[in-house]
């Protein structure tokens, strides 16, 4: 079966669209990086027959199955019972897990119930994958050349177990090929325009036994370059290709390696001993949230004013009332004042100001939904640009926020 893998996600909430299945895409990427071929991703209900049927079908076709979900303390969480039947074993109380669960509840001053403690009842023939962030441990089963791993459905718990324990477990149990890959982070260019601009470079990759995957998100396109098994000196080939790519789109690449734009900007600000503040209207604090999502951001982020109403723009940010009346809140004149004034108020080296029409209401013929003005101020200068995004409010907010951060990046490195 040559290291074929399948991902099975359990939960009615996934099938009805109540919860987005982010676990599947994350696991598929991680398994691919390890050298597995992910043959299928299956989502099943919480029903016994559906789960055990999925296990049986997978065991006949692949040699690794990763299962997520169904490990909670409620009656609809039956994954452990299905696993016991499938692997013909029974449950046994694991004292280490029981103590861990008790410690979690005691620290939070919460009463502990028998249902909670039952999460320490584990199949006797499984290898326990400790869950330091939650109460449901992961479980690994090995039967000849077949391995099934059951992980909690809570994304941050699942990811922690995978990164800290399952990664090594899989490397020890499978003969995995050495995979060379690298990610190039780009911003400020749409996927279709990027593909057109680098098409000759992409064709050359294929000649060198390299493959390219486009991984887009609002405002960002990740380019993942992978050397296949026929590639000689794969890592060198990848690095040489990245050097060539820099010559084609030097201003669009912000990092090599899978790093978020807000993390990269944080490193830039720390390296340059600079600080930043934000004045936000249409993004409602999203830029500040992105910046402060990075550990250590207190070293460079001073604060933000969410000036959603014109009163806040004039009273707090001291924007000229007459100019708002004359040009409108969504204008170059207003965002320039917002950027200059917030930088002065918070005494920062840089500032970001943004005002726009996020939608779906509020647009006019002159300023339709998706119109956004962004300004970046520094001691050296101030730049302001107008953008036309789309009609979707959520995407407009995120794209505007990422675009703002990209403008800040360019201002820092100029």
C-alpha positions, 0 to 999 in steps of 0.5 A, a space after each residue: 500500500 506504499 504509505 497510503 493514508 486516509 483521514 476520517 473525521 467524525 461528527 454530525 456538526 461537520 456534516 451539517 456545516 455547523 463546524 468547519 472541518 479545518 482538521 482535515 486540511 491541516 492533517 493532510 498537509 502534515 501527512 504529505 510533508 511526512 511522505 504519506 499519500 493521502 488517498 481519501 478524506 472521509 467525514 462520517 456521522 456519530 452513528 456506530 455503523 457509519 464509524 465502524 464501516 469507515 474503519 473497515 473500508 480504510 483498513 482494506 485500502 491504506 496502512 495509516 488512518 488518522 481519526 479525529 473527533 468523538 472522544 468527548 465526555 458526552 453520550 454521542 462521543 462513541 469513538 472509543 467504544 467503536 475502536 474497542 469493538 474494531 480492535 477486539 479489546 476492552 476499556 481500562 482506566 489509565 491512572 496517569 490520564 485520570 490524575 491529569 484530568 483531576 489536575 485540570 479540573 482542580 486548577 480551574 476550581 471546577 467540579 469533576 464528574 464520572 463522565 469526565 473521569 471516564 475519558 481516562 478509560 482507554 482501550 487496553 491495546 492502544 499506545 496512549 498519546 498524552 494530551 497536555 492541553 485537554 482531557 481526551 488523550 490520543 490513541 494509536 493502534 497497530 495491527 500488522 502493517 496497519 496503524 490507526 490513530 484516534 485524536 481529539 477533534 478540538 483543533 489546538 489539542 489535535 495539533 499539539 498531540 500531532 506535533 509533539 508525539 504523533 510526528 515521531 511515532 509515525 516516523 518510527 513505525 513507517 519507512 518514510 521517504 525524505 521529502 524536501 520542500 519549502 514555502 515562499 510567502 507572497 503578498 500584494 498580488 492575486 493568485 491568477 496574476 501571480 501564476 501568469 507572472 511566474 508561469 515560465 519559472 513554474 514550467 522550469 520547475 517541472 523540468 527539474 523534478 520539482 512541483 509547485 502548489 498554490 495555497 491562497 488565502 485573502 491577501 496572501 499566496 503561499 507557494 509550496 515547492 516540493 522535490 519529488 523522489 526523482 529529483 537529485 540534490 532536491 534541497 539545492 534545486 529548491 533553493 536555486 529556484 527560490 533565488 530565481 523567483 526573487 528576481 521575478 517578483 522581489 517585492 511580492 515575496 515577504 518570507 521564505 518559510 511558512 510564517 504569517 505576515 503579522 509574525 514577519 512584521 513583528 520580527 522586522 519591528 523588533 530587529 529595527 527597534 521600531 513601534 507601531 499603532 493603528 487607527 481603524 474604521 472599517 476593519 474594526 480592530 482586526 489589524 490590531 488583533 493580527 499584530 497582537 496575536 503574535 507572542 511578544 508583540 508588546 515590544 512593538 505594538 503600542 495600541 489602537 483606536 477603533 474609530 468606527 464613527 465620525 465622532 471618534 475620528 474627530 473627537 479622539 483622532 482630531 480629524 478635521 470635521 470640515 474635511 470629513 464633510 467635504 471628502 467623506 470618511 472614506 478618503 485619502 484626506 481622512 486616512 492621512 490625518 488618522 495615520 498622522 494623528 494616531 502616530 503622534 498620540 501614541 508616540 510610535 515610529 509607524 502607524 496604520 490608518 484605514 477607512 472603507 466601505 466593508 459592505 454589504 450596505 453603505 456603498 455609493 456610485 462614487 464609493 462602492 462596497 469594497 472601497 478602502 483607503 489605507 495610509 502608513 505614516 512614519 517620521 520619514 513620510 506618509 503614503 496612502 493608497 486606494 483599493 477596490 476589494 469585493 462585495 463580501 464583508 468578511 473577506 473585505 475586512 481580512 483583505 484590507 487588514 492583510 494589505 495594510 500589514 503588507 504596506 507597513 512591511 514595505 515601509 519598514 524595509 524601504 
